[in-house]
């Protein structure tokens, strides 16, 4: 095990993968944090609307691939802006390999991966906070980890200018047309809540 993989964790973007009943799935998360070194443990906050969330609840196992700055927007479209409930996100996707726990991790566009085994799952509202033992870890490259700020500035396309009035999702650019955005509104594209929308005039 290469514990230097833990140094790659930032407030950034990660591909979280799981496996249940022979089916692989993955979603983009931005909350993966090492909390102790001895024992080596981490936490993940995962949105309950993601299929990956449900799979981890059942199996207690996951991999986290820390994305590097060369990750293209198409990776975010595939794993962050479509539901695994309706599509096989790994269909035709060749840049992944199975770790010792049998789960996939990225072999391209990631600088490290970490395998975890869940100890506890705490309901925190829209998300579940998983506390896990680190079972394996490996550094894959020396590429810089992709921060959320880097993604916003350099990877995510600028939202097209539109004559529509309403609210725009700052994550994916979806436009909700209407004077008032319901406080419990969930973006149908990327599944982020009303707090991630901005008014457009």
C-alpha positions in Angstrom: 0.0 0.0 0.0 1.2 3.5 -0.9 0.0 5.8 1.9 1.1 8.9 -0.2 -2.1 8.4 -2.1 -3.8 10.1 0.9 -1.8 13.3 0.2 -3.7 13.6 -3.1 -7.0 14.2 -1.3 -8.1 17.9 -1.5 -11.4 19.7 -1.5 -11.7 18.6 -5.1 -13.4 16.1 -7.3 -13.3 12.4 -7.2 -14.9 9.4 -8.9 -16.6 7.2 -6.4 -17.2 3.6 -7.6 -19.1 0.7 -6.2 -20.2 -2.8 -7.2 -23.3 -4.8 -6.3 -24.7 -7.9 -7.9 -22.2 -7.8 -10.7 -23.1 -4.3 -11.6 -20.5 -1.4 -11.5 -21.5 2.2 -11.0 -19.8 5.5 -10.2 -20.6 9.1 -9.4 -18.6 12.3 -9.0 -18.2 13.5 -5.4 -16.4 16.5 -3.9 -16.2 15.4 -0.3 -13.5 12.8 0.4 -11.4 13.5 3.4 -8.8 11.6 5.4 -9.7 11.9 9.1 -7.1 9.8 10.9 -3.7 8.3 10.0 -3.6 5.5 12.6 -5.9 3.8 12.0 -6.0 5.1 8.4 -9.6 6.3 8.0 -11.6 8.6 5.7 -15.0 10.1 5.3 -17.2 10.5 2.2 -20.4 12.5 1.9 -22.6 11.0 -0.8 -25.9 12.3 -2.1 -28.8 9.9 -1.3 -30.2 10.3 -4.9 -27.1 8.5 -6.4 -27.3 4.8 -7.1 -23.7 4.6 -5.9 -24.9 5.7 -2.5 -27.4 2.9 -2.3 -24.8 0.3 -3.4 -22.3 1.4 -0.8 -25.0 1.2 1.9 -25.6 -2.4 1.0 -22.0 -3.6 0.3 -19.9 -1.4 2.6 -17.2 -1.2 -0.1 -16.0 1.6 -2.4 -13.1 3.0 -4.4 -12.3 6.7 -4.7 -10.3 7.8 -7.8 -8.9 11.3 -7.2 -9.3 13.2 -10.5 -6.4 15.0 -12.1 -6.5 18.3 -13.9 -6.5 16.5 -17.3 -9.9 15.0 -16.7 -12.2 16.2 -19.6 -15.7 17.5 -19.2 -17.0 14.3 -20.9 -16.0 12.4 -17.8 -18.2 14.7 -15.6 -21.1 14.4 -18.1 -20.9 10.6 -17.9 -20.4 10.1 -14.2 -21.9 13.3 -12.7 -24.7 14.3 -15.0 -26.6 11.1 -15.7 -28.2 8.6 -13.5 -26.8 5.1 -13.1 -30.3 3.9 -12.5 -31.1 4.5 -16.2 -27.7 3.9 -17.9 -24.6 1.7 -17.5 -22.0 4.4 -17.0 -19.1 2.0 -17.6 -20.5 0.8 -21.0 -17.7 1.4 -23.5 -15.5 2.9 -20.9 -12.0 1.4 -21.1 -10.0 3.6 -18.7 -10.7 1.5 -15.5 -9.2 -1.5 -13.7 -10.2 -3.6 -10.8 -8.4 -3.3 -7.5 -8.0 -6.2 -5.0 -11.5 -5.5 -3.6 -13.0 -6.2 -7.1 -14.1 -2.6 -7.7 -13.1 -0.4 -10.5 -10.8 2.6 -10.3 -9.7 5.0 -13.1 -6.5 4.3 -14.9 -6.6 7.6 -16.8 -7.6 11.1 -15.5 -6.8 10.2 -11.9 -3.6 10.5 -9.9 -4.5 8.0 -7.1 -7.1 5.6 -5.9 -8.2 4.6 -2.4 -10.2 1.5 -1.5 -12.4 1.8 1.6 -14.5 -0.4 3.8 -17.4 1.4 5.6 -17.5 1.4 9.4 -20.5 3.7 9.9 -23.1 5.5 7.9 -24.6 8.7 9.3 -27.7 10.3 7.9 -26.9 14.0 7.4 -30.0 15.1 5.5 -29.6 15.0 1.7 -26.4 13.0 2.1 -25.0 10.1 4.0 -21.6 10.5 5.7 -19.6 7.3 5.5 -16.7 6.7 7.8 -14.4 4.0 6.4 -11.2 2.2 7.0 -8.7 2.6 4.1 -8.0 -0.9 2.9 -5.7 -0.1 -0.1 -4.3 3.0 -1.8 -2.0 3.7 -4.7 -0.5 6.7 -6.4 -1.1 6.5 -10.2 0.7 9.7 -11.4 2.2 13.0 -10.3 -0.5 15.0 -12.0 -2.1 17.8 -10.0 -5.4 16.9 -8.3 -8.4 18.7 -9.8 -9.9 21.2 -7.3 -13.5 22.2 -7.6 -12.2 25.7 -8.4 -10.1 24.4 -11.3 -13.1 22.5 -12.7 -15.2 25.6 -12.6 -12.6 27.8 -14.3 -11.0 25.4 -16.8 -13.1 22.4 -17.4 -16.8 23.2 -17.2 -18.0 25.0 -20.3 -19.4 28.5 -19.8 -23.1 28.5 -19.6 -24.6 29.8 -22.9 -26.2 33.2 -22.8 -29.9 32.9 -23.0 -32.8 35.3 -23.2 -34.7 33.2 -20.7 -35.3 34.6 -17.2 -35.1 32.3 -14.2 -32.4 30.4 -12.5 -29.2 28.7 -13.8 -27.5 25.7 -12.1 -23.9 26.8 -11.4 -22.8 23.1 -11.7 -24.1 22.1 -15.1 -25.8 25.1 -16.6 -29.4 23.8 -16.6 -31.9 26.7 -16.7 -35.1 26.7 -14.6 -37.6 29.2 -16.1 -39.7 30.9 -13.6 -39.7 33.9 -11.2 -39.2 31.8 -8.0 -37.1 28.7 -7.6 -38.8 26.2 -5.2 -36.5 25.8 -2.1 -36.5 22.0 -2.5 -35.8 22.0 -6.2 -33.3 19.4 -7.5 -31.6 19.9 -10.8 -32.9 17.2 -13.2 -29.4 17.0 -14.9 -26.8 17.0 -12.1 -29.0 16.5 -9.0 -27.7 19.5 -7.1 -30.1 21.5 -5.0 -31.6 25.0 -5.1 -28.5 26.5 -3.2 -26.5 25.8 -6.4 -28.7 27.9 -8.6 -28.2 31.6 -9.5 -30.8 34.1 -10.8 -30.5 35.1 -14.4 -32.2 38.2 -15.8 
